[in-house]
C-alpha cells in the first residue's frame, strides 16, 4: 500500500521510481502468501532482502509498472481493517488516555495517525471493496478526519482533543461495522 502511495504521489519523494516495482513485487508476494508452501516462504524471504537492499540505497530489479495503482491488486481490505483495529485499540487509545502517555508517545501518535489517514483514503480507492459506496466512503472520511485531528492535537499538545478524535475513530468503525458486517 505504501509503495503504491509513493508511486502515485505528485511530488518528489524517496523511492518514487522504485515504488511501482516494489508495489508489484510485494502485492504478488502477499497474494501468494495465502497458501503456505516452501516457494511462498522463499519468495517472502526474497522480498525481505529486497526491502533491506532498498533501504540500504540499492535499486530493485524488475520491470517498472504504471505509477497509477490497480488498488484491487495492491491490498486486501481485511488486513487493513485488522491494522486499523490494532492501531485504534492497542496504540491510539492507550497513548491518548493520559497527559503523560500522550506526551511520551507524541511521535508514535503522529505516525499511527498518518497511517490511519492513509488507510482511510486507500479504502475508498477505485477497485477497493465497497470503495464506491457513499455510506462506506462517509465512514472512511470520518476516520480520516479524526486521524488528521490527532495529528493537529499532537502539534498543539492537546491531549483531550486527541483522545476525543480517537473516540471518533472508534465510533466510525463501530457504525460502519453495524452497517457492513450485519
KOLBANU-55874 format. One line per field, with one value per residue (C-alpha): residue number from 0; y, z, x. Coordinates in steps of 0.2 Angstrom, whole numbers, plus 5000, padded with zeros to 4 digits. Each point is the difference from the previous one (the first is absolute). Layout:
% residues N
num	NUM ...
py	Y ...
pz	Z ...
px	X ...
END
This chain:
% residues 182
num	0 1 2 3 4 5 6 7 8 9 10 11 12 13 14 15 16 17 18 19 20 21 22 23 24 25 26 27 28 29 30 31 32 33 34 35 36 37 38 39 40 41 42 43 44 45 46 47 48 49 50 51 52 53 54 55 56 57 58 59 60 61 62 63 64 65 66 67 68 69 70 71 72 73 74 75 76 77 78 79 80 81 82 83 84 85 86 87 88 89 90 91 92 93 94 95 96 97 98 99 100 101 102 103 104 105 106 107 108 109 110 111 112 113 114 115 116 117 118 119 120 121 122 123 124 125 126 127 128 129 130 131 132 133 134 135 136 137 138 139 140 141 142 143 144 145 146 147 148 149 150 151 152 153 154 155 156 157 158 159 160 161 162 163 164 165 166 167 168 169 170 171 172 173 174 175 176 177 178 179 180 181
py	5000 5012 4997 5003 5017 5004 4996 5010 5015 5016 5007 4993 4988 4986 4984 5009 4990 4984 5001 4992 4986 4997 5001 4987 4988 5002 4998 4984 4993 5005 4992 4984 4999 4994 4983 4994 4991 5000 5011 5013 5000 5002 5014 5009 4999 5007 5015 5002 5001 5012 5012 4999 5004 5014 5008 4998 5011 4986 4999 4986 4989 4998 5009 5016 5000 5014 5013 5000 4985 4987 5000 4984 4992 5009 4996 4991 5009 4987 5003 5018 4999 4989 5013 5014 4990 4997 5018 5007 4988 4996 5016 5015 4997 4997 5014 5013 4994 5011 5016 4991 4986 5012 5010 4985 4993 5016 4994 4982 5008 5011 4985 4989 5014 5003 4981 5000 5015 4992 4983 5010 5008 4983 4991 5011 4999 4993 4981 4999 4990 5012 5014 5008 4999 5017 4994 4990 5015 5011 4989 5000 5019 5001 4989 5010 5016 4994 4994 5017 5007 4989 5007 5018 4996 4993 5016 5011 4988 4998 4983 5002 5004 4985 4988 5007 4997 4982 4998 5006 4987 4986 5007 5000 4982 4994 5009 4993 4983 5001 5004 4988 4985 4998
pz	5000 5005 4984 4990 5009 4996 4982 4998 5010 4989 5009 5001 5014 5004 4990 4988 4985 5010 5007 4986 4999 5019 5000 4987 5008 5017 4994 4991 5015 5011 4988 5000 5018 5002 4998 5011 4988 5000 4984 5008 5015 4988 4991 5017 5005 4983 5003 5017 4992 4987 5013 5009 4984 4996 5017 4998 4984 4987 4986 4998 4984 4991 4987 5005 4999 4998 5014 5002 5010 4997 5018 4999 4997 5012 5017 5008 5012 5014 5005 4999 5011 5012 5000 5004 5014 5008 4997 5008 5015 5005 4995 4998 5014 5013 4993 5002 5017 5011 4998 5004 4988 4986 5003 5000 4984 4990 4985 5000 5001 4985 4990 5004 4996 4983 4996 5005 4989 4986 5002 5001 4983 4993 5005 4988 4985 4984 5000 5019 5007 5004 4995 4989 5013 5007 5018 5001 4993 5013 5014 4993 4998 5019 5004 4990 5007 5017 4996 4994 5016 5010 4990 5003 5019 5001 4992 5013 5015 5002 5008 5003 4981 4995 5012 4993 4982 5004 5007 4984 4990 5011 4997 4981 5001 5011 4989 4984 5007 5005 4982 4991 5011 5003
px	5000 5013 5011 4984 4998 5018 4998 4984 5006 5002 5015 5018 5002 5012 4998 4988 5007 5001 4983 4990 5013 5000 4981 4998 5013 4992 4982 5004 5009 4986 4987 5011 5001 4983 5007 5014 5012 5019 5000 4990 5011 5015 4992 4996 5018 5005 4988 5008 5017 4993 4994 5017 5009 4988 5002 5019 4999 5000 4987 4987 5002 4984 4989 4993 4981 4988 5001 4981 4996 4986 4995 4990 5017 5010 4992 4985 4988 5001 5018 4998 4985 5010 5014 4987 4993 5017 5005 4984 4998 5018 5009 4990 4988 5014 5011 4986 4993 5011 5010 5017 4997 4995 5015 5012 4992 4998 5011 4992 4982 5004 5007 4985 4988 5008 4999 4982 4996 5009 4990 4984 5004 5005 4984 4990 5011 4993 5001 4999 4986 4985 5011 4987 4986 4995 4996 5017 5009 4992 5006 5018 4999 4995 5015 5012 4994 5002 5018 5004 4993 5012 5015 4994 4997 5018 5007 4991 5002 4981 4999 4981 4997 5010 4991 4983 5006 5005 4983 4993 5010 4993 4982 5003 5006 4986 4986 5008 5001 4982 4995 5013 5002 4982
END
